[in-house]
């Protein structure tokens, strides 16, 4: 595979800019801050933004100019990093290398989602109706154990293409899976149905247990293969953890790691059961957490929650082994959450992304909301995670201004 001089020039010029940024002293300062936060040390609140409506952020800075598909993929990654640095910097870290992920194939769980309606495209999101297809124990048995097949030839091919494009401007590294989003009920509910699930919890509790147990079996089957096939890598670097911040830590891998074969215990784990938001802690534990623990017990450090109201459920969350951070819905009772979390875990505070969807951008109100939240969480180990941004009403400057404001506010709480 050879690339045109045009493509190489574009990619290498962008890579040179990223390398210059990665060499700035602030990168090591940021890594130190995340390491200390992940140790539960007292540092200022750290800010990170993700799940951005990129479809609304068009422009010269993000428009790819390369011709070859792979060159455009690599160029897009570099342009995204530069855009974040220039406009939404927060406490991001820029690494001095390009990552080529291991390529593998997953046969899946055997069930396809069935939808009957789509409506209201908004900010890139579409409303979908799912048709319940799990109604009997025979349907549960249709959930298959995935088969994982590594493709080392494809991995090497992508690596060689990246090296060809980047030349000696930016190093290229191959890396396995460092983080997996584990939310078995997020998957299962699309086959089960929300109303159907809550009725079955009451009328057919053993049926529900069989369903979630089968789903977790499938995920663990997948995990075992990923480990055995050498597709995992140590997760202590510049990547997201669960629904929280960056996983940069000096507590992973484990002391007995052999330097080659990464295991789940050398990684961050996570789980969430968002569909159980309205149920009691006891019911959440019975039909979700006790099954999720089979996954969570395998990992070295854990994150729990996403859009869950964990302010009411920290009693059960504390049963998670090696729990390090908790992430909660923006619509929790913040006073209760602070009391429940204390300084025992990282509190992933998530401001509501609805601030960007207001008809009129109210910068002052967004600032007041963040200041009020940080006043209440002053005794906690806090990260401010802005995510789930479905729209900024095609006004990127709203997000730019929020990021700049958030960094100024957290400095006041240093």
C-alpha positions in Angstrom: 0.0 0.0 0.0 1.4 3.4 -1.0 -0.2 6.8 -0.3 0.0 9.9 -2.4 2.4 12.7 -1.6 -0.6 14.8 -1.0 -2.0 12.5 1.7 1.3 12.1 3.4 1.9 15.9 3.5 -1.5 16.6 5.1 -1.3 13.8 7.7 2.3 14.6 8.6 1.7 18.3 9.0 -1.1 17.6 11.4 0.9 15.0 13.2 3.8 17.5 13.7 1.4 19.9 15.4 0.1 17.2 17.7 3.6 16.1 18.6 4.5 19.7 19.5 1.5 19.9 21.8 2.3 16.5 23.3 5.8 17.7 24.2 4.5 20.6 26.3 5.2 20.4 30.1 1.5 20.7 30.8 1.0 17.1 29.5 3.0 15.6 32.3 1.3 18.0 34.8 -2.1 16.7 33.6 -1.0 13.1 33.9 0.1 13.7 37.4 -3.2 15.3 38.3 -5.2 12.4 36.9 -2.9 9.9 38.7 -3.4 11.7 42.0 -7.2 12.0 41.5 -7.3 8.3 40.7 -5.4 7.6 44.0 -8.2 9.6 45.8 -5.7 12.4 46.7 -7.0 15.9 47.3 -6.6 17.8 44.0 -8.7 20.4 42.3 -11.7 19.1 40.4 -10.6 17.8 37.0 -12.7 18.6 33.9 -13.2 16.3 30.9 -15.6 16.5 27.9 -16.7 13.8 25.6 -19.7 12.5 23.5 -19.7 15.8 21.5 -22.1 16.4 18.6 -19.4 16.4 16.0 -21.9 16.5 13.2 -22.7 20.1 14.3 -19.1 21.1 14.4 -18.2 21.3 10.7 -15.6 23.6 9.3 -12.1 23.9 7.9 -10.5 22.7 11.1 -12.3 19.3 10.9 -12.8 18.8 7.2 -10.5 16.1 6.0 -8.6 16.7 2.8 -6.9 13.3 2.2 -8.0 11.1 -0.6 -7.4 7.6 0.6 -9.9 6.2 3.1 -7.3 5.2 5.7 -5.5 8.5 5.4 -8.8 10.2 6.0 -9.4 8.1 9.1 -6.0 9.0 10.5 -6.3 12.6 9.5 -9.7 12.8 11.2 -8.2 11.5 14.5 -5.5 14.2 14.4 -7.9 17.0 13.5 -10.1 16.0 16.3 -7.3 16.1 18.8 -6.2 19.5 17.6 -9.8 20.9 17.6 -10.2 19.7 21.2 -6.9 21.3 22.2 -7.7 24.6 20.5 -11.3 25.0 21.6 -12.3 22.4 24.3 -9.1 21.8 26.1 -10.3 21.1 29.7 -8.0 18.5 31.5 -7.3 16.5 28.3 -3.9 14.8 27.7 -2.3 14.6 24.3 -0.1 11.5 23.8 3.1 11.6 21.6 2.1 8.6 19.5 -0.7 7.2 17.3 -2.5 4.0 18.4 -3.4 1.2 16.1 -5.9 -1.1 17.9 -5.8 -4.8 17.5 -8.3 -6.0 14.9 -10.7 -8.9 15.8 -14.1 -10.2 14.8 -16.9 -10.9 17.3 -19.8 -13.2 16.2 -22.2 -11.4 18.5 -25.0 -12.6 20.8 -27.2 -14.1 18.1 -30.2 -11.8 18.5 -30.9 -8.8 16.3 -32.8 -5.7 17.4 -36.2 -5.3 15.9 -37.4 -1.7 15.5 -40.7 -0.5 14.1 -40.5 3.3 14.2 -37.9 6.1 13.9 -38.8 9.7 14.3 -37.5 13.1 15.1 -33.8 13.2 14.1 -32.4 15.8 16.6 -28.7 16.6 17.0 -27.8 13.3 15.3 -30.0 11.2 17.6 -33.0 9.2 16.5 -35.9 8.0 18.6 -36.4 4.2 18.1 -39.1 1.8 19.2 -37.8 -1.7 20.0 -40.0 -4.7 19.6 -39.8 -7.2 22.5 -38.5 -10.6 21.3 -37.6 -12.3 24.6 -40.8 -13.7 26.0 -40.0 -17.3 26.9 -37.1 -19.3 28.3 -36.5 -20.6 24.8 -36.0 -17.0 23.7 -33.3 -16.6 26.5 -31.5 -19.7 25.1 -31.2 -17.9 21.8 -28.7 -15.6 23.4 -25.4 -17.1 22.1 -21.9 -17.2 23.5 -19.8 -15.0 21.2 -16.8 -16.3 19.3 -13.8 -14.0 19.1 -11.4 -14.3 16.2 -8.3 -12.1 16.1 -7.1 -10.8 12.8 -3.4 -10.3 13.2 -2.8 -9.8 9.5 -5.3 -6.9 9.4 -3.7 -5.4 12.5 -0.3 -5.5 11.0 -1.6 -4.1 7.7 -3.2 -1.1 9.5 0.1 -0.7 11.5 2.2 -0.6 8.4 -0.2 1.9 6.7 0.0 4.2 9.8 3.8 4.0 9.8 3.9 4.8 6.1 1.7 7.8 6.5 3.3 9.2 9.6 6.9 8.4 8.7 9.3 9.6 11.4 7.0 12.4 12.5 5.0 10.4 15.0 5.6 7.0 16.5 2.9 4.3 16.0 2.0 1.7 18.7 -0.2 -1.3 18.5 -2.6 -1.8 21.4 -5.2 -4.2 22.6 -8.5 -3.5 24.3 -8.0 -1.2 27.3 -11.6 -0.6 28.2 -15.0 -2.3 27.6 -18.4 -0.8 28.2 -20.2 -3.4 30.3 -23.9 -2.7 30.6 -25.7 -6.0 30.1 -29.2 -4.5 30.8 -28.6 -1.8 28.2 -28.3 -4.6 25.7 -30.9 -6.9 27.1 -33.6 -4.3 27.5 -33.7 -3.8 23.7 -34.8 -7.4 23.3 -37.0 -7.5 26.4 -39.0 -4.3 26.5 -39.1 -1.8 29.5 -42.8 -2.4 30.5 -42.4 -6.1 30.0 -39.3 -6.2 32.2 -40.9 -4.4 35.1 -44.0 -6.7 34.9 -41.8 -9.8 34.7 -39.8 -8.6 37.8 -43.0 -8.8 39.7 -44.7 -11.8 38.0 -41.8 -13.9 36.8 -38.7 -13.0 38.8 -36.9 -16.3 38.1 -37.4 -15.7 34.4 -35.7 -12.3 34.8 -32.8 -13.9 36.7 -32.3 -16.5 34.0 -32.2 -13.7 31.3 -29.6 -11.5 33.0 -27.5 -14.5 34.0 -27.4 -15.7 30.4 -26.4 -12.2 29.3 -23.6 -12.0 31.8 -22.5 -15.5 30.8 -22.2 -14.3 27.2 -20.1 -11.3 28.2 -17.8 -13.3 30.4 -17.4 -15.8 27.6 -16.3 -12.9 25.4 -13.9 -11.6 28.1 -12.3 -15.0 28.7 -11.5 -15.3 24.9 -10.2 -11.8 24.7 -7.8 -12.6 27.6 -6.8 -16.0 26.2 -6.2 -14.6 22.7 -3.9 -11.8 23.9 -6.3 -9.1 22.8 -6.3 -7.1 26.1 -3.8 -4.4 27.1 -3.1 -2.8 30.5 -5.5 0.1 31.0 -3.7 2.7 33.0 -3.5 5.4 30.3 -5.2 8.2 28.5 -8.6 6.7 27.9 -12.1 7.0 29.3 -13.1 4.8 32.3 -16.8 3.9 32.5 -18.9 7.0 32.5 -16.1 9.0 34.2 -12.8 10.5 33.4 -9.4 9.3 32.4 -7.8 6.1 33.6 -4.3 7.3 34.1 -3.1 5.5 37.2 0.0 4.0 38.9 -2.1 1.3 40.6 -2.4 -0.8 37.4 -1.1 -3.3 36.3 -0.8 -5.7 39.2 2.6 -6.4 40.6 2.6 -9.9 39.1 1.9 -8.7 35.5 4.4 -10.4 33.2 4.7 -7.4 30.8 3.0 -9.3 28.0 -0.3 -11.0 28.9 -2.7 -8.4 30.2 -5.6 -9.7 32.3 -8.8 -8.0 33.5 -7.2 -7.6 36.9 -4.7 -5.3 35.1 -7.6 -3.1 33.8 -10.3 -0.7 34.9 -13.8 -2.3 34.9 -17.2 -0.7 34.9 -20.9 -1.5 34.9 -24.2 0.3 34.9 -27.9 -0.7 35.0 -29.5 2.5 33.9 -32.9 1.0 33.2 -33.2 0.3 37.0 -33.2 4.0 37.9 -36.7 3.9 39.2 -36.5 0.8 41.3 -35.5 0.4 45.0 -31.9 -0.4 46.0 -32.9 -3.9 47.1 -34.5 -4.6 43.7 -31.5 -3.0 41.9 -29.2 -5.3 43.8 -31.3 -8.4 43.2 -31.9 -8.1 39.5 -28.8 -6.2 38.4 -25.8 -5.7 40.8 -25.5 -9.3 42.1 -25.2 -10.4 38.5 -22.8 -7.6 37.5 -20.5 -8.5 40.4 -19.5 -11.6 38.4 -17.9 -9.2 35.9 -16.7 -6.5 38.3 -14.8 -8.9 40.5 -12.5 -9.7 37.6 -11.0 -6.1 37.4 -8.3 -4.3 39.2 -10.2 -1.0 39.7 -13.9 -0.4 39.1 -16.3 2.4 38.1 -20.0 2.1 38.6 -23.0 4.0 37.3 -23.9 6.3 34.5 -27.4 7.8 34.4 -28.3 6.0 37.6 -29.6 7.8 40.7 -26.8 6.3 42.9 -27.4 9.0 45.5 -30.0 6.6 46.8 -28.1 3.4 46.2 -24.5 3.9 47.5 -25.3 1.3 50.2 -25.3 -1.5 47.6 -22.6 0.1 45.4 -20.2 -0.2 48.3 -20.3 -3.9 47.9 -18.4 -3.7 44.6 -14.8 -4.9 45.0 -12.1 -2.3 44.3 -14.7 0.4 43.5 -12.9 3.6 42.8 -15.3 6.0 41.0 -19.0 6.4 40.8 -20.9 8.2 38.1 -24.5 9.5 38.6 -27.3 11.1 36.7 -27.3 14.9 36.6 -30.8 14.8 38.2 -29.7 13.4 41.5 -30.1 15.0 44.9 -26.6 16.4 45.1 -26.6 16.9 48.8 -27.6 13.3 49.4 -25.0 12.1 46.9 -22.2 14.0 48.6 -23.1 12.5 51.9 -23.3 9.0 50.5 -20.0 9.2 48.5 -17.8 11.2 50.9 -14.1 10.9 50.1 -14.3 7.1 49.7 -14.6 7.3 45.9 -14.1 9.6 43.0 -17.4 11.5 42.4 -18.0 11.8 38.7 -20.2 14.9 38.8 -22.0 15.3 35.5 -23.6 18.7 34.7 -26.6 18.5 32.5 -25.8 18.8 28.8 -29.2 20.5 28.4 -27.5 23.8 28.9 -26.3 23.6 25.3 -29.8 22.9 23.9 -31.5 26.0 25.4 -33.0 28.3 22.7 -30.8 31.1 24.0 -27.3 30.3 25.3 -27.3 31.3 29.0 -23.6 31.4 29.9 -24.2 33.0 33.3 -26.7 30.3 34.4 -24.4 27.5 33.3 -21.6 29.1 35.4 -23.9 29.5 38.4 -25.0 25.9 38.2 -21.4 24.6 38.1 -20.3 26.9 41.0 -23.2 25.7 43.1 -22.4 22.1 42.5 -18.7 22.5 43.3 -19.6 24.3 46.5 -21.6 21.3 47.6 -19.0 18.7 46.6 -16.1 20.6 48.1 -15.3 17.7 50.5 -15.3 15.1 47.8 -12.7 13.9 45.3 -14.4 15.3 42.2 -14.2 15.2 38.4 -16.5 17.2 36.3 -17.6 15.1 33.3 -19.6 16.9 30.6 -21.0 14.3 28.2 -24.1 13.1 26.4 -24.2 16.3 24.4 -26.9 15.7 21.7 -26.8 19.2 20.3 -25.3 22.7 20.7 -27.9 24.1 18.3 -25.1 24.3 15.7 -23.3 26.9 17.8 -20.0 25.3 18.8 -19.0 28.4 20.6 -21.4 27.4 23.4 -19.3 24.4 24.2 -16.0 26.4 23.7 -17.2 28.9 26.3 -18.4 26.3 28.7 -15.1 24.5 28.7 -13.1 27.8 29.2 -15.5 28.7 32.0 -15.3 25.3 33.7 -11.5 25.4 33.8 -11.6 28.9 35.4 -14.2 27.8 38.0 -12.3 24.6 39.0 -9.1 26.7 39.5 -11.0 28.6 42.1 -11.4 25.3 44.0 -7.8 24.2 43.6 
